[in-house]
Amino acid sequence: MTNEILKEEILQYEELDRIAGGNAEETANDSRFLNTLNGSTDRYGELKIRTGNHDAEIVRAWEKRGVQAVIQSGHLFSGGSKNIYYINGKEVTQATARFRAMEVANHYIGWDD
């Protein structure tokens, strides 16, 4: 019984995470990172990501920096799915993808930039 309640709470948390930000937030952060790194995208907020069609632009910007990205930011009423990043065909974390982009650009920025 306790395990079932815990599983239900975890599912509710995951659902809330998708609604409250989810992938659109991650994609907006990607756009701001890539813009700060080399101006390859505009700086989009989460609402612009949800209401516009900017995924392809962000994918192209990642590709220029040696990262293949699967961006699924969703739409106004859906946060989408988790972004997935690949380097040389191997799945990596967002942090690893960002480090690779900085290496390729030969421009290193802090997480707060």
N, C-alpha and C positions, 0 to 999 in steps of 0.2 A: 504494500500500500504506500509506504513512504517513498519508495523508488518511483512509483507511478506519479505521485504528486510532484516530485522533483523533476521528472521528465516533462511533465506538463508545464511547470514553471520555466524550464529551459526553452521549450518550444515557444511559449509566450514571449520570452525575452528576445528570441531570434526574430519572431514576427515583428515585434516593436522596433528592433534594430533596423529591419528593412524599411519600415514605414518612416521612422524618424530620420533616416539618413541613408543608410544602406549604401548602395553602390553609386548613386548619383553624387553623394558627398565625396567618395573616393575619386571619382572621375573629375569632379571640380578641383580637388586637390592636385590631381595629375596635371590639369591644365595650368594651374598656377605655378607648379614646380617647373614644367616645361617652358613656360613663359619667362620665368625668372632665369632659367638656365641659359636660354638662347633666343627667346622671343618667337619660338616656332608655333605657338598657339596664342590665342587671346587668353585672358584671365577670366574664366567663367565661374560664376557662383553656382550653387546647387540648383537654384530655380531655373537659371538659363540652361543648365545641363538637362533638366527634366522637361523643359518646354521646347528646346531647340534640337537640332540634329548636328551635334558636334563630335559624336563618337569617331567618325572617319578621320576628322582633322587631328584628333588626339592620337589615333592609331598611327597615322602617317608621321607625326612628330616623334613618337616612340621609335618607329622604324628607322628614322634618320639617325638615331642614337644607338642602334644595334639591339633593340628590344622589340620582340613581337608581342603585341598586346591584344587581348580579347576584351573589348570594352562593352559592357552590357548595362548601361546606366538607367534603363527603364524609361518611364515617362512621368507625367505629372502625378499620376495616382499609384505609381509603382516604383520602388527603389531599384529595380533590376536585380541582377545576379552579381556575384563577386567578380571583380576584374581578375583576369589571369595573365601572367607575364611569363615570357619565354626568352631564354638566351641560348642560341645554338640548339633549339629544339627541347631544351630542358626547362621545366617549370621552375620559376624562382619567385621569391617574395617581392613585394613592391619596393622594399628597401634595397634589395639586391639590384632590381631593375633601375632604380634611381642612381645607385652607385655606378652602374655600368654606363648610364647616360652621361654622368659627370666625367667618367674616364674618357669616353669617346669625344666629348666636347672639350676635354682638357680644361674644364671650368668647374671648380668645386665650390658648392654653396652649402650653408648650414641648413638644418631642418626648419629654422624659423625664417629664412629668407623668402 
